[in-house]
Amino acid sequence: MAARPLADEDERLCAEMEKSSLSEPQFPPPFLPGRPLSGELHVERAWAHWLRLGAPKFIVAPMVDNSELPFRMLCRNYGAQAAYTPMLHSRIFSENEKYRTMEFTTCKDDRPLFVQFCANDPEVLLEAARFVEPHCDYVDINLGCPQRIARRGNYGAFLMDNLPLIKSLVEKLASNLHVPVSCKIRVFPSLEKTISYARMLEEAGCSLLAVHGRTRDEKDGRKFRADWDAIKAVKNALRIPVLANGNIRHMEDVHCCLEQTGTDGVLSAESLLENPALFAGFRTAEWREDVDPRNNDVELDQTYLVDEYLKLCERYPVPWRMIRSHVHKMLGDWFRAQPNVREELNMQSKLTFEWLHDMVNRLREHGERIPLYQVKGASGDIPTANGFLASA
Ligand SMILES: Cc1cc2nc3c(=O)[nH]c(=O)nc-3n(C[C@H](O)[C@H](O)[C@H](O)COP(=O)(O)O)c2cc1C
C-alpha cells in the first residue's frame, strides 16, 4: 500500500475522528493524541481497545521476511486472531517511499494488525508510525531483537542497556498517535529487573506488552526454553493486557501457557512457519504421539497449505525471497522425504507460481502423504474463518 502524503493523511484522520465523534459515544474514549493519561485512565483505555478488537488470543508473532501479508492471511484462515507485521526499520521507512511500498502491505481483512518498528530516535519513530497508524490497531516497538545487526544499529534488545531511551520512544508514540502503542520485550536475567522494566513501559504509555520469555543472550529458541514463570510475574505486576511468547508448538502448549502464565494471549513464530494451521488445532508428525489416528478425519497437509499460500501471494504480491523461505519451511518434512525436489527448487534462479504449483503436485504424486494431525477439540473456541475447517 503506497502511503499518502502526511497532510492528506491528517485531513482524512480528522474527518474520521469527526465522523466517529458524531456516532455512538464510547467510554473510555478512543486513543487521541495529547498529554499522557493518568495511570487509571490509561489502563482503562488499553483494555477497552483490546476488548474492541475481540481480545485476540492466538497471534502471529513478528518475523522479518516471514510475517508478511499473504502469510498473515494464511494463518488467519487457520485460527490466528491477530498478527504482527515483520519488523520495519523506522528510519528507512520514514525516508524511503519504495521501502514503504515494498515492505508494508495490508488489506481490509488483515486486522487486528500490529505494525512493528525498530527505532532509537523518538522523532524518527513517530514519523514512521504516522504512515501506518490509519491501517493498524497497534504500533509496536521491537525491544527484543538480539541479532548482531540490532547491536550494530543500536535497536531491539540492545536498547535494554538504555532504558531512558526506551521510555522516550514509548512516550513519544503514546502522546502523539491515534492508535495505542505496544512493545515486545525479552526478559532480563534478573526477574526484579524485568518487572521494573515492564512497569516502566506501562507507565510510559505502553498499552499492550508481549513478553518473550528468553534473555537477550538466549538466542537459540530450540536450545533455551522460554521462562513462563517470568512471563507470569510480569502479567501479575502489570495492569495492561500482556501476551506470552516462547515454547508454543501446538494448541496444547497454547492452553498450558495461557493457564500457567495467566496472560491474555500467545504469540507463535517458528512453529507457525512450519505449520500455519497450528492455531486451528493441527500439529506436525513430530508432536503426534498423543493423537488417536481414528480422530484424524480432516485431510490437511502442508502441500495444501503451500498451494493456498501461493494463491494468496498471487493476490497480494511479495518479494520472491519471502515465498521461497515459506515454501522451504512449510515443506521441510516433504523435502526430507524427497530431497531431489528440494534440489530442483534450489536450482531455480527465477521462480514462477506455475512452477511452484507443479512442484507441489509432484511432491504429492510421487511421495507418501505426510498429514497434519488434529486433536479433537484442540482448536478450542477459535472462529473457523476457513471453509475447509467448517466443512470438515
Ligand atoms: C524468521 C524469524 C524472524 C523474526 N523476526 C522478528 C521480528 O521482526 N521482530 C521481533 O520482535 N521478533 C522477531 N522474531 C522473534 C519471534 O517473534 C519470537 O519472539 C521468537 O521466535 C520466539 O517465539 P517462538 O518460540 O514461537 O519461535 C523472529 C523470529 C523468526 C523465527
The ligand as a Tripos MOL2 file, in Angstrom:
@<TRIPOS>MOLECULE
LIG
   31    33     1     0     0
SMALL
NO_CHARGES

@<TRIPOS>ATOM
      1 C1         12.2760  -15.8900   10.9580 C.3       1 LIG1
      2 C2         12.0840  -15.0900   12.2220 C.ar      1 LIG1
      3 C3         12.0520  -13.7150   12.1520 C.ar      1 LIG1
      4 C4         11.8340  -12.9590   13.3130 C.ar      1 LIG1
      5 N1         11.7070  -11.6040   13.2080 N.ar      1 LIG1
      6 C5         11.3030  -10.8840   14.3020 C.ar      1 LIG1
      7 C6         10.9390   -9.5270   14.1840 C.ar      1 LIG1
      8 O1         10.9050   -8.9630   13.0870 O.2       1 LIG1
      9 N2         10.5810   -8.8580   15.3110 N.ar      1 LIG1
     10 C7         10.5280   -9.4750   16.5360 C.ar      1 LIG1
     11 O2         10.1760   -8.8360   17.5330 O.2       1 LIG1
     12 N3         10.8550  -10.7680   16.6630 N.ar      1 LIG1
     13 C8         11.2160  -11.4840   15.5830 C.ar      1 LIG1
     14 N4         11.4510  -12.8320   15.6930 N.ar      1 LIG1
     15 C9         11.2860  -13.4620   17.0090 C.3       1 LIG1
     16 C10         9.8780  -14.0330   17.1590 C.3       1 LIG1
     17 O3          8.8840  -13.0230   17.0220 O.3       1 LIG1
     18 C11         9.7150  -14.7230   18.5110 C.3       1 LIG1
     19 O4          9.8950  -13.7720   19.5290 O.3       1 LIG1
     20 C12        10.7140  -15.8380   18.7290 C.3       1 LIG1
     21 O5         10.9080  -16.6100   17.5710 O.3       1 LIG1
     22 C13        10.2320  -16.7450   19.8630 C.3       1 LIG1
     23 O6          8.9860  -17.3160   19.5510 O.3       1 LIG1
     24 P1          8.8550  -18.8580   19.1140 P.3       1 LIG1
     25 O7          9.4500  -19.6470   20.2630 O.co2     1 LIG1
     26 O8          7.3990  -19.1000   18.9190 O.co2     1 LIG1
     27 O9          9.6600  -19.0470   17.8660 O.co2     1 LIG1
     28 C14        11.6990  -13.6030   14.5700 C.ar      1 LIG1
     29 C15        11.7530  -14.9980   14.6210 C.ar      1 LIG1
     30 C16        11.9280  -15.7370   13.4710 C.ar      1 LIG1
     31 C17        11.9550  -17.2460   13.5660 C.3       1 LIG1
@<TRIPOS>BOND
     1     1     2 1
     2     2     3 ar
     3     2    30 ar
     4     3     4 ar
     5     4     5 ar
     6     4    28 ar
     7     5     6 ar
     8     6     7 ar
     9     6    13 1
    10     7     8 2
    11     7     9 ar
    12     9    10 ar
    13    10    11 2
    14    10    12 ar
    15    12    13 ar
    16    13    14 ar
    17    14    15 1
    18    14    28 ar
    19    15    16 1
    20    16    17 1
    21    16    18 1
    22    18    19 1
    23    18    20 1
    24    20    21 1
    25    20    22 1
    26    22    23 1
    27    23    24 1
    28    24    25 2
    29    24    26 1
    30    24    27 1
    31    28    29 ar
    32    29    30 ar
    33    30    31 1
@<TRIPOS>SUBSTRUCTURE
     1 LIG1         1 GROUP 0 **** ****
